[in-house]
Amino acid sequence: MVKSSLIKQAIRVKTKRKVRLPHTKTRSEVAGGGRKPWRQKGTGRARAGSIRSPLWRGGGITFGPRSTTVRARLPKKMAKLAFEAALTLADRQQRLIKHTGNFSLPTAKTQEAVKFLKKLGFNSGSLLLVTKNIEPELILATSNLKNVDVVSSDELSLKHLFKYQQIVFDKDSAAKFWPANSQKSGSVKSKAAK
């Protein structure tokens, strides 16, 4: 049974991860301003304690944006279960293909990649090739092909499982996720989710 609620929760946590890039300095972070500009009384001017006060030009910013990373975390066991559930769901939807060989191309030519994909039965849509060891020839050969991507089996994540219409595993990467004795659909081998 696929736990869809767990998958939804994992996706929600991933989308809530924010990185705020704009960053302003407060009066304590701006360089300078350690000396009192003029004495407290007797000048006729307003009192001032630092040239880096938020009231001054070049001073610190009050309540400005801070580049803090907001992270929502999912427990490791839940993340692992969500990944396994998503993998099982994709398998049931017949979007996973377990290739018996490796993704090795003789040269880094786009024509070679097109021939290889035709052998796999790929015509249209989006395709992800999952391999244990990414070869440079494979990356170069598929770089010109639209909607075709290559990812390492260690980097496979929930996002990949829902983004692509077809996901093809080579022999080594399939052995990582499914037990060696059953290459058919079935129980998914445990893997820590990204």
C-alpha positions as protocol buffer text, in pm:
chain_id: "A"
residue {
  index: 1
  type: MET
  ca { x: 0 y: 0 z: 0 }
}
residue {
  index: 2
  type: VAL
  ca { x: 142 y: 336 z: -108 }
}
residue {
  index: 3
  type: LYS
  ca { x: 130 y: 601 z: 164 }
}
residue {
  index: 4
  type: SER
  ca { x: 26 y: 906 z: -39 }
}
residue {
  index: 5
  type: SER
  ca { x: -8 y: 1123 z: 273 }
}
residue {
  index: 6
  type: LEU
  ca { x: 359 y: 1060 z: 356 }
}
residue {
  index: 7
  type: ILE
  ca { x: 464 y: 1152 z: 1 }
}
residue {
  index: 8
  type: LYS
  ca { x: 260 y: 1474 z: 21 }
}
residue {
  index: 9
  type: GLN
  ca { x: 421 y: 1562 z: 352 }
}
residue {
  index: 10
  type: ALA
  ca { x: 773 y: 1503 z: 216 }
}
residue {
  index: 11
  type: ILE
  ca { x: 703 y: 1720 z: -91 }
}
residue {
  index: 12
  type: ARG
  ca { x: 556 y: 1993 z: 130 }
}
residue {
  index: 13
  type: VAL
  ca { x: 869 y: 1994 z: 346 }
}
residue {
  index: 14
  type: LYS
  ca { x: 1093 y: 2016 z: 38 }
}
residue {
  index: 15
  type: THR
  ca { x: 900 y: 2313 z: -104 }
}
residue {
  index: 16
  type: LYS
  ca { x: 913 y: 2498 z: 228 }
}
residue {
  index: 17
  type: ARG
  ca { x: 1292 y: 2513 z: 222 }
}
residue {
  index: 18
  type: LYS
  ca { x: 1373 y: 2878 z: 155 }
}
residue {
  index: 19
  type: VAL
  ca { x: 1703 y: 3057 z: 112 }
}
residue {
  index: 20
  type: ARG
  ca { x: 1676 y: 3433 z: 155 }
}
residue {
  index: 21
  type: LEU
  ca { x: 1952 y: 3597 z: -47 }
}
residue {
  index: 22
  type: PRO
  ca { x: 1915 y: 3973 z: 33 }
}
residue {
  index: 23
  type: HIS
  ca { x: 2111 y: 4067 z: 343 }
}
residue {
  index: 24
  type: THR
  ca { x: 2149 y: 4399 z: 522 }
}
residue {
  index: 25
  type: LYS
  ca { x: 2382 y: 4494 z: 807 }
}
residue {
  index: 26
  type: THR
  ca { x: 2268 y: 4626 z: 1142 }
}
residue {
  index: 27
  type: ARG
  ca { x: 2449 y: 4909 z: 1322 }
}
residue {
  index: 28
  type: SER
  ca { x: 2663 y: 4653 z: 1507 }
}
residue {
  index: 29
  type: GLU
  ca { x: 2781 y: 4492 z: 1180 }
}
residue {
  index: 30
  type: VAL
  ca { x: 2864 y: 4805 z: 976 }
}
residue {
  index: 31
  type: ALA
  ca { x: 3235 y: 4895 z: 981 }
}
residue {
  index: 32
  type: GLY
  ca { x: 3337 y: 5200 z: 1182 }
}
residue {
  index: 33
  type: GLY
  ca { x: 3137 y: 5412 z: 1421 }
}
residue {
  index: 34
  type: GLY
  ca { x: 3326 y: 5320 z: 1735 }
}
residue {
  index: 35
  type: ARG
  ca { x: 3394 y: 5679 z: 1841 }
}
residue {
  index: 36
  type: LYS
  ca { x: 3133 y: 5933 z: 1946 }
}
residue {
  index: 37
  type: PRO
  ca { x: 3123 y: 6195 z: 1663 }
}
residue {
  index: 38
  type: TRP
  ca { x: 3103 y: 6496 z: 1898 }
}
residue {
  index: 39
  type: ARG
  ca { x: 3049 y: 6562 z: 2264 }
}
residue {
  index: 40
  type: GLN
  ca { x: 2709 y: 6510 z: 2418 }
}
residue {
  index: 41
  type: LYS
  ca { x: 2633 y: 6870 z: 2514 }
}
residue {
  index: 42
  type: GLY
  ca { x: 2730 y: 7220 z: 2415 }
}
residue {
  index: 43
  type: THR
  ca { x: 2750 y: 7200 z: 2034 }
}
residue {
  index: 44
  type: GLY
  ca { x: 2390 y: 7294 z: 1957 }
}
residue {
  index: 45
  type: ARG
  ca { x: 2354 y: 6984 z: 1738 }
}
residue {
  index: 46
  type: ALA
  ca { x: 2148 y: 6677 z: 1811 }
}
residue {
  index: 47
  type: ARG
  ca { x: 2322 y: 6424 z: 2029 }
}
residue {
  index: 48
  type: ALA
  ca { x: 2492 y: 6137 z: 1842 }
}
residue {
  index: 49
  type: GLY
  ca { x: 2673 y: 5830 z: 1967 }
}
residue {
  index: 50
  type: SER
  ca { x: 2788 y: 5670 z: 1642 }
}
residue {
  index: 51
  type: ILE
  ca { x: 2820 y: 5759 z: 1274 }
}
residue {
  index: 52
  type: ARG
  ca { x: 2676 y: 5414 z: 1195 }
}
residue {
  index: 53
  type: SER
  ca { x: 2339 y: 5486 z: 1356 }
}
residue {
  index: 54
  type: PRO
  ca { x: 2039 y: 5390 z: 1135 }
}
residue {
  index: 55
  type: LEU
  ca { x: 1955 y: 5762 z: 1124 }
}
residue {
  index: 56
  type: TRP
  ca { x: 2279 y: 5843 z: 945 }
}
residue {
  index: 57
  type: ARG
  ca { x: 2372 y: 5797 z: 581 }
}
residue {
  index: 58
  type: GLY
  ca { x: 2592 y: 5487 z: 556 }
}
residue {
  index: 59
  type: GLY
  ca { x: 2463 y: 5360 z: 887 }
}
residue {
  index: 60
  type: GLY
  ca { x: 2306 y: 5027 z: 973 }
}
residue {
  index: 61
  type: ILE
  ca { x: 1963 y: 4918 z: 851 }
}
residue {
  index: 62
  type: THR
  ca { x: 1680 y: 4866 z: 1098 }
}
residue {
  index: 63
  type: PHE
  ca { x: 1456 y: 4563 z: 1032 }
}
residue {
  index: 64
  type: GLY
  ca { x: 1612 y: 4496 z: 690 }
}
residue {
  index: 65
  type: PRO
  ca { x: 1611 y: 4156 z: 515 }
}
residue {
  index: 66
  type: ARG
  ca { x: 1846 y: 3895 z: 662 }
}
residue {
  index: 67
  type: SER
  ca { x: 1983 y: 3605 z: 457 }
}
residue {
  index: 68
  type: THR
  ca { x: 1876 y: 3332 z: 695 }
}
residue {
  index: 69
  type: THR
  ca { x: 1800 y: 2987 z: 563 }
}
residue {
  index: 70
  type: VAL
  ca { x: 1459 y: 2860 z: 666 }
}
residue {
  index: 71
  type: ARG
  ca { x: 1471 y: 2483 z: 678 }
}
residue {
  index: 72
  type: ALA
  ca { x: 1185 y: 2246 z: 738 }
}
residue {
  index: 73
  type: ARG
  ca { x: 1320 y: 1902 z: 816 }
}
residue {
  index: 74
  type: LEU
  ca { x: 1164 y: 1559 z: 786 }
}
residue {
  index: 75
  type: PRO
  ca { x: 1283 y: 1275 z: 1009 }
}
residue {
  index: 76
  type: LYS
  ca { x: 1518 y: 1034 z: 826 }
}
residue {
  index: 77
  type: LYS
  ca { x: 1289 y: 734 z: 862 }
}
residue {
  index: 78
  type: MET
  ca { x: 992 y: 929 z: 725 }
}
residue {
  index: 79
  type: ALA
  ca { x: 1200 y: 1062 z: 435 }
}
residue {
  index: 80
  type: LYS
  ca { x: 1317 y: 708 z: 353 }
}
residue {
  index: 81
  type: LEU
  ca { x: 962 y: 571 z: 366 }
}
residue {
  index: 82
  type: ALA
  ca { x: 833 y: 857 z: 147 }
}
residue {
  index: 83
  type: PHE
  ca { x: 1104 y: 789 z: -113 }
}
residue {
  index: 84
  type: GLU
  ca { x: 1025 y: 417 z: -115 }
}
residue {
  index: 85
  type: ALA
  ca { x: 651 y: 489 z: -146 }
}
residue {
  index: 86
  type: ALA
  ca { x: 713 y: 725 z: -440 }
}
residue {
  index: 87
  type: LEU
  ca { x: 934 y: 466 z: -608 }
}
residue {
  index: 88
  type: THR
  ca { x: 666 y: 199 z: -562 }
}
residue {
  index: 89
  type: LEU
  ca { x: 400 y: 435 z: -698 }
}
residue {
  index: 90
  type: ALA
  ca { x: 608 y: 512 z: -1009 }
}
residue {
  index: 91
  type: ASP
  ca { x: 663 y: 137 z: -1057 }
}
residue {
  index: 92
  type: ARG
  ca { x: 289 y: 70 z: -1035 }
}
residue {
  index: 93
  type: GLN
  ca { x: 225 y: 343 z: -1290 }
}
residue {
  index: 94
  type: GLN
  ca { x: 469 y: 159 z: -1520 }
}
residue {
  index: 95
  type: ARG
  ca { x: 701 y: 458 z: -1548 }
}
residue {
  index: 96
  type: LEU
  ca { x: 1009 y: 265 z: -1434 }
}
residue {
  index: 97
  type: ILE
  ca { x: 1221 y: 58 z: -1671 }
}
residue {
  index: 98
  type: LYS
  ca { x: 1496 y: -169 z: -1539 }
}
residue {
  index: 99
  type: HIS
  ca { x: 1760 y: -203 z: -1811 }
}
residue {
  index: 100
  type: THR
  ca { x: 1963 y: -523 z: -1807 }
}
residue {
  index: 101
  type: GLY
  ca { x: 2287 y: -357 z: -1923 }
}
residue {
  index: 102
  type: ASN
  ca { x: 2482 y: -38 z: -1860 }
}
residue {
  index: 103
  type: PHE
  ca { x: 2450 y: 301 z: -2026 }
}
residue {
  index: 104
  type: SER
  ca { x: 2782 y: 294 z: -2212 }
}
residue {
  index: 105
  type: LEU
  ca { x: 2818 y: 478 z: -2543 }
}
residue {
  index: 106
  type: PRO
  ca { x: 3114 y: 432 z: -2782 }
}
residue {
  index: 107
  type: THR
  ca { x: 3145 y: 807 z: -2851 }
}
residue {
  index: 108
  type: ALA
  ca { x: 3002 y: 1129 z: -2709 }
}
residue {
  index: 109
  type: LYS
  ca { x: 2776 y: 1189 z: -3010 }
}
residue {
  index: 110
  type: THR
  ca { x: 2409 y: 1285 z: -2999 }
}
residue {
  index: 111
  type: GLN
  ca { x: 2337 y: 1031 z: -3276 }
}
residue {
  index: 112
  type: GLU
  ca { x: 2468 y: 752 z: -3054 }
}
residue {
  index: 113
  type: ALA
  ca { x: 2240 y: 867 z: -2772 }
}
residue {
  index: 114
  type: VAL
  ca { x: 1938 y: 878 z: -3006 }
}
residue {
  index: 115
  type: LYS
  ca { x: 2010 y: 522 z: -3126 }
}
residue {
  index: 116
  type: PHE
  ca { x: 2046 y: 404 z: -2767 }
}
residue {
  index: 117
  type: LEU
  ca { x: 1717 y: 567 z: -2663 }
}
residue {
  index: 118
  type: LYS
  ca { x: 1538 y: 409 z: -2959 }
}
residue {
  index: 119
  type: LYS
  ca { x: 1660 y: 68 z: -2841 }
}
residue {
  index: 120
  type: LEU
  ca { x: 1506 y: 146 z: -2502 }
}
residue {
  index: 121
  type: GLY
  ca { x: 1177 y: 227 z: -2676 }
}
residue {
  index: 122
  type: PHE
  ca { x: 1177 y: 598 z: -2595 }
}
residue {
  index: 123
  type: ASN
  ca { x: 991 y: 816 z: -2846 }
}
residue {
  index: 124
  type: SER
  ca { x: 852 y: 1122 z: -2671 }
}
residue {
  index: 125
  type: GLY
  ca { x: 800 y: 1275 z: -2328 }
}
residue {
  index: 126
  type: SER
  ca { x: 1056 y: 1326 z: -2054 }
}
residue {
  index: 127
  type: LEU
  ca { x: 1317 y: 1065 z: -1967 }
}
residue {
  index: 128
  type: LEU
  ca { x: 1559 y: 1023 z: -1679 }
}
residue {
  index: 129
  type: LEU
  ca { x: 1853 y: 784 z: -1699 }
}
residue {
  index: 130
  type: VAL
  ca { x: 1964 y: 661 z: -1356 }
}
residue {
  index: 131
  type: THR
  ca { x: 2312 y: 512 z: -1345 }
}
residue {
  index: 132
  type: LYS
  ca { x: 2556 y: 421 z: -1071 }
}
residue {
  index: 133
  type: ASN
  ca { x: 2861 y: 565 z: -1248 }
}
residue {
  index: 134
  type: ILE
  ca { x: 2796 y: 860 z: -1479 }
}
residue {
  index: 135
  type: GLU
  ca { x: 3022 y: 848 z: -1784 }
}
residue {
  index: 136
  type: PRO
  ca { x: 3126 y: 1178 z: -1949 }
}
residue {
  index: 137
  type: GLU
  ca { x: 3029 y: 1041 z: -2292 }
}
residue {
  index: 138
  type: LEU
  ca { x: 2671 y: 987 z: -2174 }
}
residue {
  index: 139
  type: ILE
  ca { x: 2644 y: 1341 z: -2035 }
}
residue {
  index: 140
  type: LEU
  ca { x: 2782 y: 1498 z: -2354 }
}
residue {
  index: 141
  type: ALA
  ca { x: 2572 y: 1280 z: -2586 }
}
residue {
  index: 142
  type: THR
  ca { x: 2243 y: 1359 z: -2408 }
}
residue {
  index: 143
  type: SER
  ca { x: 2311 y: 1729 z: -2341 }
}
residue {
  index: 144
  type: ASN
  ca { x: 2153 y: 1835 z: -2673 }
}
residue {
  index: 145
  type: LEU
  ca { x: 1845 y: 1617 z: -2628 }
}
residue {
  index: 146
  type: LYS
  ca { x: 1539 y: 1793 z: -2491 }
}
residue {
  index: 147
  type: ASN
  ca { x: 1369 y: 1641 z: -2184 }
}
residue {
  index: 148
  type: VAL
  ca { x: 1644 y: 1379 z: -2138 }
}
residue {
  index: 149
  type: ASP
  ca { x: 1855 y: 1395 z: -1822 }
}
residue {
  index: 150
  type: VAL
  ca { x: 2111 y: 1176 z: -1649 }
}
residue {
  index: 151
  type: VAL
  ca { x: 2142 y: 1140 z: -1272 }
}
residue {
  index: 152
  type: SER
  ca { x: 2349 y: 929 z: -1037 }
}
residue {
  index: 153
  type: SER
  ca { x: 2166 y: 669 z: -829 }
}
residue {
  index: 154
  type: ASP
  ca { x: 2300 y: 844 z: -517 }
}
residue {
  index: 155
  type: GLU
  ca { x: 2136 y: 1173 z: -621 }
}
residue {
  index: 156
  type: LEU
  ca { x: 1795 y: 1033 z: -715 }
}
residue {
  index: 157
  type: SER
  ca { x: 1527 y: 1219 z: -518 }
}
residue {
  index: 158
  type: LEU
  ca { x: 1150 y: 1257 z: -484 }
}
residue {
  index: 159
  type: LYS
  ca { x: 1156 y: 1547 z: -730 }
}
residue {
  index: 160
  type: HIS
  ca { x: 1300 y: 1323 z: -1002 }
}
residue {
  index: 161
  type: LEU
  ca { x: 1038 y: 1053 z: -945 }
}
residue {
  index: 162
  type: PHE
  ca { x: 751 y: 1294 z: -1012 }
}
residue {
  index: 163
  type: LYS
  ca { x: 911 y: 1515 z: -1277 }
}
residue {
  index: 164
  type: TYR
  ca { x: 984 y: 1254 z: -1546 }
}
residue {
  index: 165
  type: GLN
  ca { x: 739 y: 1038 z: -1741 }
}
residue {
  index: 166
  type: GLN
  ca { x: 988 y: 755 z: -1781 }
}
residue {
  index: 167
  type: ILE
  ca { x: 1277 y: 660 z: -1554 }
}
residue {
  index: 168
  type: VAL
  ca { x: 1530 y: 404 z: -1676 }
}
residue {
  index: 169
  type: PHE
  ca { x: 1767 y: 231 z: -1433 }
}
residue {
  index: 170
  type: ASP
  ca { x: 2081 y: 55 z: -1548 }
}
residue {
  index: 171
  type: LYS
  ca { x: 2180 y: -284 z: -1405 }
}
residue {
  index: 172
  type: ASP
  ca { x: 2389 y: -148 z: -1115 }
}
residue {
  index: 173
  type: SER
  ca { x: 2144 y: 122 z: -1006 }
}
residue {
  index: 174
  type: ALA
  ca { x: 1849 y: -120 z: -1024 }
}
residue {
  index: 175
  type: ALA
  ca { x: 2038 y: -358 z: -793 }
}
residue {
  index: 176
  type: LYS
  ca { x: 2067 y: -74 z: -543 }
}
residue {
  index: 177
  type: PHE
  ca { x: 1692 y: -20 z: -514 }
}
residue {
  index: 178
  type: TRP
  ca { x: 1559 y: -370 z: -577 }
}
residue {
  index: 179
  type: PRO
  ca { x: 1691 y: -699 z: -438 }
}
residue {
  index: 180
  type: ALA
  ca { x: 1916 y: -891 z: -677 }
}
residue {
  index: 181
  type: ASN
  ca { x: 1690 y: -1198 z: -681 }
}
residue {
  index: 182
  type: SER
  ca { x: 1382 y: -1009 z: -808 }
}
residue {
  index: 183
  type: GLN
  ca { x: 1423 y: -773 z: -1102 }
}
residue {
  index: 184
  type: LYS
  ca { x: 1045 y: -751 z: -1131 }
}
residue {
  index: 185
  type: SER
  ca { x: 821 y: -504 z: -952 }
}
residue {
  index: 186
  type: GLY
  ca { x: 817 y: -563 z: -581 }
}
residue {
  index: 187
  type: SER
  ca { x: 967 y: -448 z: -258 }
}
residue {
  index: 188
  type: VAL
  ca { x: 1197 y: -152 z: -278 }
}
residue {
  index: 189
  type: LYS
  ca { x: 1536 y: -174 z: -114 }
}
residue {
  index: 190
  type: SER
  ca { x: 1591 y: 83 z: 158 }
}
residue {
  index: 191
  type: LYS
  ca { x: 1774 y: 401 z: 65 }
}
residue {
  index: 192
  type: ALA
  ca { x: 1812 y: 727 z: 252 }
}
residue {
  index: 193
  type: ALA
  ca { x: 1610 y: 993 z: 71 }
}
residue {
  index: 194
  type: LYS
  ca { x: 1770 y: 1314 z: -40 }
}
